[in-house]
Amino acid sequence: MKSIRTPIVCAVNGVAAGAGANIALNCDIVVATESAKFIQSFSQVGLIPDCNGTWILPKLIGLARAKAITMLAEPVTATQACEWGMIYASYADETYFDDVKNLVNKIANRPTLAMSNIKEMMDLSYQSTYDQQLDNERDVQRLMGLTHDFKEGVDAFKEKRKPEFKGK
């Protein structure tokens, strides 16, 4: 999933348990219905989290919470998950499908090169030092400033119109 350059949106409607929860949490943007729950059920059957759960959870919610929810196998509500930084947003059950559709459409209309580079740079930050990441940003930003989409974005802003990105 990390090697896919396109942003991955996960929409959870119900219970995301075990590997399903961890696959969801490894997506770029995770949203859920207010009634959704996330549960690390592994300890109930004598296992540890898989599907990158031991890597992603501490980074999203901190080590103390990650250990507690995996050892206790207690469900985390969508509201809690949002407050803890585990997911991006929780939507009312009644408006969920429209809210997800609007979110996905918003992403789909963004410049694809910028979106893929944002994803890559954010992921790269986990293995870079502060100075390395500044260098990485400088190098990618230099290339992004030469794209058609950057020029189009600036022109559209100046002309007070919606940009027409081409992925170039």
Sequence and secondary structure as in RCSB ss.txt:
>XXXX:A:sequence
MKSIRTPIVCAVNGVAAGAGANIALNCDIVVATESAKFIQSFSQVGLIPDCNGTWILPKLIGLARAKAITMLAEP
VTATQACEWGMIYASYADETYFDDVKNLVNKIANRPTLAMSNIKEMMDLSYQSTYDQQLDNERDVQRLMGLTHDF
KEGVDAFKEKRKPEFKGK
>XXXX:A:secstr
 TT  S  EEEE SEEETHHHHHHHTSSEEEEETT EEE  GGGGT    TTHHHHHHHHH HHHHHHHHHH   
EEHHHHHHHTSSSEEE TTTHHHHHHHHHHHHHTS HHHHHHHHHHHHHTTTS HHHHHHHHHHHHHHHTTSHHH
HHHHHHHHHTS       
